[in-house]
Amino acid sequence: MKRSTRCDYALQAVLELSHYYNNKLVRLSDLANNQNVPQKYLEQIMVQLKKGGYVHSKKGPHGGYTLAKPPGEIYLGDIIRMIDTRMFTSPYSETLQDLENLQSAQKNFFGVWAEIQGAVFAVIDNISFEDILRRESQVLSRKNYNLIYHI
């Protein structure tokens, strides 16, 4: 599944904030440095996450970002859909009118893309950031480090 760099940065930021949920605010500069992303670019992403209700921010010398809700209540699908809306748009809505307008080669796949999209949703809508944290800790507790989980 191809995601934008913006989406990857958003997922990483939410994951990092998940590590500190209920403990401390994380400064934007720390998030940017840890992800090796320009701070201005990450700031735009964080504004979008804030508008979506996934993060809170506090200004000032002791300010930063924190999750707006527990990591167990934020799912990969929530963030991916909000940041990468184009990933889930179909070139046609797969109605009978669309079927009539499609080329014969495309007609063979009528309905398949919606089925694939549904399968992707079934996965990403059932993996929370708490699940990712749990997977991380399981990997770190093993001696075999080549089993690292990547988003």
N, C-alpha and C positions, 0 to 999 in steps of 0.2 A: 504494500500500500504506500503510495507516494504522498508525502506530506511536504508542506512548505517549511522552509527554515524558520519562519515566524512561528509556525505551529510547534516545531520542536523546541524552540526557546520558551514558548509559553508553557509547554508540558514540563520542561526542566525547572522553570521558575516555580510552578505550583508544587512540583515534587520537593524542591528544596525548602519551600515554605512549610511543607508537610512535616519535614524533619523537626521544625521548630514550633509546631503548632502548640499554642498555650504556654510557650516558654519565653519567647522574646520576639521583638520586631527585627526584621532583617533589612539592612540598608540597601538601597538600590545599587549603590556602588559595589557592595559585596556580591550581590546577585550577578551583576554584570561581569565582575572579575572572575567569579567562579565558573561562569558559563563562557567566558572569553567572547563576549558580545559587546558592541558599543553601548554605552549607558543610555544615550538618547534613543536608540532603537528599542532597547528593553523598556525604557520609560513609556513609549507608545504602547507596547504590549501590556504593560501593567495598568495603564489607563483603561484599556479595553477590558482587562480582567476585572478591574474595579467596577466599571459600568455594568458588567455582567453579574456582579454580586459575588464574585469568588474571592476577592481580596479586599482588605481594608488598608488604609494608609494613614500615617500620622506624620505631620510635618515637624520640623525642628531638629535640634541636635541629638535628641534621643528618639527620633522618629524612624520610620521604616515601613515595611509591609508585613502583613500577617494574613493568614487565611480567614475568610469571613465565616467559614463553617468547617466542621471537622473533616479531615481527609477521607473518612469513610463515607461522607455524603457528597463528595465531588468525584465524578466519574470521567474517565478519559474521553468518552463521547461528548460530555458537556463542553470540555475545553476545545476539543478538535472541531466540533460543529461551530462554535463561536468564532474561532480564529480562522478556520479554513473552510468557509461555507461553500466555496466552489468545488471542493472535493466531493460533495454530496449532491451536486446538481446534475441532473440527467439532461442530455441535449433534447430530449422529448419526454413528455409525461407518460408515454406508453398507454395512450387511449386508443380506441378503435380508429379515430380520425388520424392519429399518428401512424398507425399501422398501414393505412391506405397511402400515406405520403412517403413511406420509406422505400428505399431501393430494395430489390429482391434479396440481396445479400444481407441487408440489415434485418429483414423480416425474419430470417432464421434465428436471430437472437432476441426477438421481441419478448420482453418479460424476463429474460435472463439477467439483465443488468439490475433490475429491481430486486430480483432474488439474491443476487450477490450483495447488493447494498444492504438488504435486510440481514444477511448473515454477518456482515461487518458490524452493523449496529448491535446485533445480539451479543457480540463479543465486547466492543468498546463501551457499551452501556452497562456492562456488568463487571467491569474492572475499576475499582475505586483507587484513589491514591493511597489509601490505607493498605489495600492489597499489594500495591507496588512496594510500599515500605516493608511489608511482611516478606515479600519475595526477596528484597534486598538483604534483609537480615538473615534469611535462610542461606542465601548464597555466601554471605560473609562468614557464616558459621561453619561452612564446609572448607575442607582443606584444598579442594580442587577449584581454583579460581578461574578456570576457563569456562565456567558455566554462568558467567555474568549476564544478567538480564538487561536488555536495552529497550528503550521505548522507540 
